[in-house]
């Protein structure tokens, strides 16, 4: 079978970092985070919090 092993999408190569950080020079107080070897579940979490911005409100008691 030509399918890759089920663990390959999640294992990092030698020297590869799970997350990288790069300061954005065009926007103040901004950065670019790159997540390596993550599936759609991580993206779904980010999209959920973006769509439900009240989850980060201090008044709601979440922070």
CNS distance restraints for C-alpha pairs under 8 A (distance, minus, plus):
assign (resid   4 and name CA) (resid   8 and name CA) 6.80 0.50 0.50
assign (resid   7 and name CA) (resid  11 and name CA) 6.42 0.50 0.50
assign (resid   9 and name CA) (resid  37 and name CA) 5.72 0.50 0.50
assign (resid   9 and name CA) (resid  38 and name CA) 7.53 0.50 0.50
assign (resid   9 and name CA) (resid  39 and name CA) 7.94 0.50 0.50
assign (resid  10 and name CA) (resid  37 and name CA) 4.99 0.50 0.50
assign (resid  10 and name CA) (resid  38 and name CA) 6.53 0.50 0.50
assign (resid  11 and name CA) (resid  37 and name CA) 7.01 0.50 0.50
assign (resid  12 and name CA) (resid  16 and name CA) 5.77 0.50 0.50
assign (resid  12 and name CA) (resid  17 and name CA) 7.24 0.50 0.50
assign (resid  12 and name CA) (resid  18 and name CA) 7.20 0.50 0.50
assign (resid  12 and name CA) (resid  36 and name CA) 7.82 0.50 0.50
assign (resid  12 and name CA) (resid  37 and name CA) 6.96 0.50 0.50
assign (resid  17 and name CA) (resid  36 and name CA) 7.14 0.50 0.50
assign (resid  18 and name CA) (resid  35 and name CA) 5.97 0.50 0.50
assign (resid  18 and name CA) (resid  36 and name CA) 5.19 0.50 0.50
assign (resid  18 and name CA) (resid  37 and name CA) 7.23 0.50 0.50
assign (resid  19 and name CA) (resid  33 and name CA) 6.76 0.50 0.50
assign (resid  19 and name CA) (resid  34 and name CA) 5.55 0.50 0.50
assign (resid  19 and name CA) (resid  35 and name CA) 4.62 0.50 0.50
assign (resid  19 and name CA) (resid  36 and name CA) 6.12 0.50 0.50
assign (resid  20 and name CA) (resid  33 and name CA) 5.60 0.50 0.50
assign (resid  20 and name CA) (resid  34 and name CA) 5.14 0.50 0.50
assign (resid  20 and name CA) (resid  35 and name CA) 6.70 0.50 0.50
assign (resid  21 and name CA) (resid  31 and name CA) 6.86 0.50 0.50
assign (resid  21 and name CA) (resid  32 and name CA) 5.88 0.50 0.50
assign (resid  21 and name CA) (resid  33 and name CA) 4.74 0.50 0.50
assign (resid  21 and name CA) (resid  34 and name CA) 6.63 0.50 0.50
assign (resid  22 and name CA) (resid  31 and name CA) 5.64 0.50 0.50
assign (resid  22 and name CA) (resid  32 and name CA) 5.10 0.50 0.50
assign (resid  22 and name CA) (resid  33 and name CA) 6.45 0.50 0.50
assign (resid  23 and name CA) (resid  30 and name CA) 6.45 0.50 0.50
assign (resid  23 and name CA) (resid  31 and name CA) 4.32 0.50 0.50
assign (resid  23 and name CA) (resid  32 and name CA) 6.21 0.50 0.50
assign (resid  24 and name CA) (resid  28 and name CA) 7.35 0.50 0.50
assign (resid  24 and name CA) (resid  29 and name CA) 7.81 0.50 0.50
assign (resid  24 and name CA) (resid  30 and name CA) 5.45 0.50 0.50
assign (resid  24 and name CA) (resid  31 and name CA) 4.72 0.50 0.50
assign (resid  24 and name CA) (resid  32 and name CA) 6.34 0.50 0.50
assign (resid  25 and name CA) (resid  30 and name CA) 8.00 0.50 0.50
assign (resid  38 and name CA) (resid  42 and name CA) 6.59 0.50 0.50
assign (resid  39 and name CA) (resid  43 and name CA) 7.44 0.50 0.50
assign (resid  40 and name CA) (resid  44 and name CA) 6.12 0.50 0.50
assign (resid  41 and name CA) (resid  45 and name CA) 6.47 0.50 0.50
assign (resid  42 and name CA) (resid  46 and name CA) 6.61 0.50 0.50
assign (resid  43 and name CA) (resid  47 and name CA) 6.17 0.50 0.50
assign (resid  44 and name CA) (resid  48 and name CA) 6.06 0.50 0.50
assign (resid  45 and name CA) (resid  49 and name CA) 6.39 0.50 0.50
assign (resid  46 and name CA) (resid  50 and name CA) 6.16 0.50 0.50
assign (resid  47 and name CA) (resid  51 and name CA) 6.11 0.50 0.50
assign (resid  48 and name CA) (resid  52 and name CA) 6.12 0.50 0.50
assign (resid  49 and name CA) (resid  53 and name CA) 5.91 0.50 0.50
assign (resid  49 and name CA) (resid  55 and name CA) 6.75 0.50 0.50
assign (resid  49 and name CA) (resid  56 and name CA) 7.92 0.50 0.50
assign (resid  53 and name CA) (resid  57 and name CA) 7.33 0.50 0.50
assign (resid  54 and name CA) (resid  60 and name CA) 7.28 0.50 0.50
assign (resid  55 and name CA) (resid  60 and name CA) 7.15 0.50 0.50
assign (resid  55 and name CA) (resid  62 and name CA) 6.25 0.50 0.50
assign (resid  56 and name CA) (resid  60 and name CA) 7.65 0.50 0.50
assign (resid  56 and name CA) (resid  62 and name CA) 5.91 0.50 0.50
assign (resid  56 and name CA) (resid  63 and name CA) 6.33 0.50 0.50
assign (resid  57 and name CA) (resid  61 and name CA) 6.98 0.50 0.50
assign (resid  57 and name CA) (resid  62 and name CA) 6.44 0.50 0.50
assign (resid  57 and name CA) (resid  63 and name CA) 6.91 0.50 0.50
assign (resid  58 and name CA) (resid  62 and name CA) 6.00 0.50 0.50
assign (resid  58 and name CA) (resid  63 and name CA) 5.35 0.50 0.50
